[in-house]
């Protein structure tokens, strides 16, 4: 019997790879974000990416930043983490203790959603907003709620 392969990718690499693939579905020209939620048995529960709500035609909404909220993409985009939670079709109890793999460290609003869903670990690839007030609030939410977070840089 031949020896099995021993150079397989890790679970972190696999789930982050799924999050990266999901991010490629985003229509946002500046920031593409993906999320993958996996349970403690290494099963993917859900994925999401940043984009407009499914009922809206994303061709009809602005993709740039603007001082006018009616013409600013941030007014219309649902973040990847929120979409991953919302896309799940099972019981949210299934997410209790799960890990969220995200290509970008969550904002404070997504931090609240992840905590509320029962996520206990956030694995992120990039934290381009590190040190901002929003980032500090998100970290405090995770810290105060016992959610661990760690950065993983994936390379294949």
N, C-alpha and C positions, 0 to 999 in steps of 0.2 A: 504494500500500500504506500503510495507516495506521501511525502511529508506535506502538511498543509502550509499555506502561505503564512508567514509571520510578519510581513510588512504591510499589514492592513492599516487603514486610517483609524484613528481613535474615534470614540463616540463624539467627543467635542468637535473634531474635524468634520464628522458626518453631519451632525445637526447644524453646525455653523454653515456648512456647504449648502444645506437645504435653505437656510435663511438667506444666504447670498443669492441662490437661484431665485428665491421668491422676490428679492429686491429688484431683480431684472424685469419684473412685471410692472414696476412703477413707471408712470408717465412723467413724473417730476423731473424736469431737466437739470436740477441742481443737486438734489439729495434723494437718492434711492435707498430705502430702508426695507429690510426684510426681517421677519421673525419666525421662529419655529419653536413650538412648545412640545416638550417631550416629557413623558412620565418617568418614574423611577425604574420601570422595566424596559427602558430604551425604546418605547413606542412613541411615534409621532402622533400627537393629539390634534394639532392644528398648525396652520401656517398663515401668514398675512404679510401684506406689504402696504406702503403708504400710497393712498389714492383717494379719489372721491368716493362717496357712498355709491353703492352699486346701482341705485335707482337714478342717479344723475349721469348725464352724458358728459364725460370728462373733456369732450371737445368744446363744450359750451362754457367752460370755466377757465379763469386765468391761471397760468402756471408761474407767474412772476410774483415778486414781492412788491408791495405798494403800501403807501401810507393810508390809502383808502381801503378799509376792510372789505368793501364790496368788490374790490378788484385785486385782492391779495389771496394767493393760494392757501395761506394758512387758515383762512376762514372756511375752507371747503374740504381740506384733506383730513382723512381719518388716518391716524398713525398705524404703523405696522403691528405694534403690540396690541393695540385696541382691536384691530381687524382680526388678529389671530385668536383673541378671546371671543370676539363676536362670531367668527366663522365656525367655532366648535359646535357640533350638533349633538353632543352627548351632555351628560350632567356635569355642571361645573365642579361637582365633588371630585370628578376624575382629575382635575387640575391640582388638587390639594397635594402639596409636596413636589410638584413638577418643576422643571427648569425651563426658563425662557432663553432661547438663543437669539440674540439680536445683533444686527450689523452696526447699530449705533446705540450708545447708552440711552436708556429711556428718559424722556422728559418727566417732569413731576406729575403731570396728569396721567401718563401711562404707568408711572410707578404706582399710583393709587389703584389703578385698574388691575395691575398684576398682583398687588398685595390682596386686593379684594377677591380675586379669583383663586387665591391659595398658592400662588407661585412662591417657592421658597429659595430659588436660586436664579440669578440673572447672569448669563454668560454673554459678554459683549465683545465685539471686535474693535470698535473705535469709540473714542469719547472726545469728539472734536469740540464739544461745548464744555469741556472740563474747566472747573473754576467759576463758571457763571452762577448766578443766583439760582436759576432753574435747576442746574446740575446739583448744586448744594442741597436744594430742597428734596430732589429725588433721592439723593444719597441718605439724607436724614430720614426720609420715609422708610427706605429699605433698612437702615440701621435700627430705627426704633421699632420696626415690625419683625426684626429677626430674619430678614431676607439677605442672604449672602450674594455678593457680586464679585466677579473676577473677569479679567480681560484675557482673551485667547486670540492670538494672532495665528490664523491658519495659512499654511502654505502647503501646496501639493507637489 
